[in-house]
Amino acid sequence: MERPGKLFGLWALLLCVGGGAAYPETQPPVTNLSVSVENLCTVIWTWNPPEGASPNCSLRYITHFSNKQDKKIAPETHRSMEVPLNEKICLQVGSQCDSNESENPSILVEKCTLPPIGDPESAVTEIQCIWHNLNYMKCTWLPGRNTSSDTNYTLFYWHSSLRKIHKCENFSREGEHIGCSFALTMLEDFSFEQYNVQIMVTDKEKKIRPFFHIVHLASHVKPDPPRIKSLFFHNGYLHVQWENPPKFLSRCLSYQVEVNNSQPVTHSIFSVDEDKCQNSEFGENMEGTICFMVPGILPDTLNTVRIRAKTNKLCYEDDKLWSNWSQAMHIGENAKTTLYITMLFILPVIVAAAIIILLLYLKRLKIIIFPPIPDPGKIFKEMFGDQNDDTLHWKRYDIYEKQTKEETDVVVLIENLKKASQ
């Protein structure tokens, strides 16, 4: 009976020396698998090595989520992940003696997180967070279906530069959308692409279901509009110079230059792929300035120029959020400007003259249509007011007239008598 045992031991020893260590086909499962949540959305799974594992086995642990995605094989007895906790999340862990994926792992042990408590229809929807000019982040959302209009929302946020979870205080409402803004300026070395911001939106009364959201800082960045420094014509080109919004490198932004021409009325947008400030035509000391030459612009027409910017994929993940258009700047002359200025001065003179003529004409027309009515008081005053004087006047007039008639008669009588005597 001893001989077969010795032969088996010798065979096992030969396998270890010649062909490597001999391991069982499968290892025992891990023990004490547990899950915990830190901050807002950081989930941590921990476990202990399997009991009864071979001492000659270099243990490796294969982990993946229940959907068999994000598979990982590592010697650590823990795994963490930032993930929104809006649903149940399960991690499966198994042990094996090699990092080779073809190695048969032990029986998989699974541990899940609990989903949020509350009606799923009460959670907020369409949440979106935008990092404005690397200064502040604004998150907006729509209320859930099963919520009242007077719900008092609360937004909590956390990122790796904070020691504790913070609450957002600057709430706003734009139509149906509700929003909240908080400062986010802690990353000045452009290493933010490795960081996330964890968001949770709930209500003060805890009647709605909390909603979790994770914002990757390399995405959803909206810069401020650039500032136009100067416009000038040279060698048949319109030269445009502008300054970047603060905190952005030139290589991290893409631009569009919009030119509106007054005559003929045209609207053109040019994409800027290369900085032309190295050209000697732009002069020296152009640090921090971006330059572009727009072709086909006539200097004898009025041109309106605006610029906007967005992040590109050299530095960021998202390249869809354009800034607002910059303040417009004008250059050139409008062919109708002189006529407009002339009319601006002539029209008031013409209008004033027309008003004066019209007033005079209306006054004359009023006199013709509505002649002045005599004052009856004056008429009666002339007739009756000075009767004593007038009576004496008339009396004197009658006596004089009467005396004149009598004298005339006498003269005529004497002359007749003389003729008769002769």
C-alpha angles and dihedrals in degrees: 000000000000094000097066091048092052091048091051092050091048090050092051091048091052090051091053094049101038105029104025130258116331113227130182114262092250133025126223115268123262119265137224096020109183137169132212137173125228129189105349107308107008109118118192125193120192132180143168127245116269118272116245096021116158111266090223092055119104096217119223126179124219114205133179139151124261091266088058092242129132094029115191134182115197141141094239119108094218140054131193133190139176106232135151109259097214092118139027111283121199129193122198119206130191135169131228139164099241141040090233110117091217090064112108108244126212123264107301117247117206132205125180138195121234119251118241117279118247144052110318089215090061095060118102119261139209094025115182129178123197126188104220115212090327087286108094139359122229121196122193131185145165122245118255121258096251097050133104123241092243096058112141106219126205127198122201123190139183138178134172094269092061124083094207142012114283131207122226114234105176102086125174139174127218110181108301093344120095120201145179131197131204135176118265111173103122098108111075100150096068091244091120092108087085095055137078134198115226116214132191123181119194138135133263094242092049092230097128129062113262117246122211126205135176121207119199107216094219089065135058095033117154117189126208116256117273121252117240111228103183146346126204141154121241132162093349095309133105106231115210124191126185142163126242119245110262120278095021127111117223093236090056096059138068123203144205124204117204119200122187115194120203099208116057091016106241135160117204132174121196125195114223112217100157133040112236097191091106088071112105090226090075095057130229135302093048096147111147091013127115120207135196135175115219114204128214098027117141116220094208092067131068112260126190117202129196132170135201134181141204136184119264133213094257088081107007140042097226124062102168105084109092120194120238116275115273123246109286121252125196131215135172132033129285114229090221095048094094092049090049092050092047092049089046090062099034098047096063090050092049092047092049093050091048091051092051093048091047093051092050092047092048091050092052091044090051091054091051095046096037108030118193114274114231117247108248090202093066092049094052091044091057091047101044110005097080101031097140094056093042092049092053089048092052092046092053090047092053094049092049093048091047094049091049092054094049094051091049092053092051093052092050091050095052091048091051092050092052092053092050094052093053 
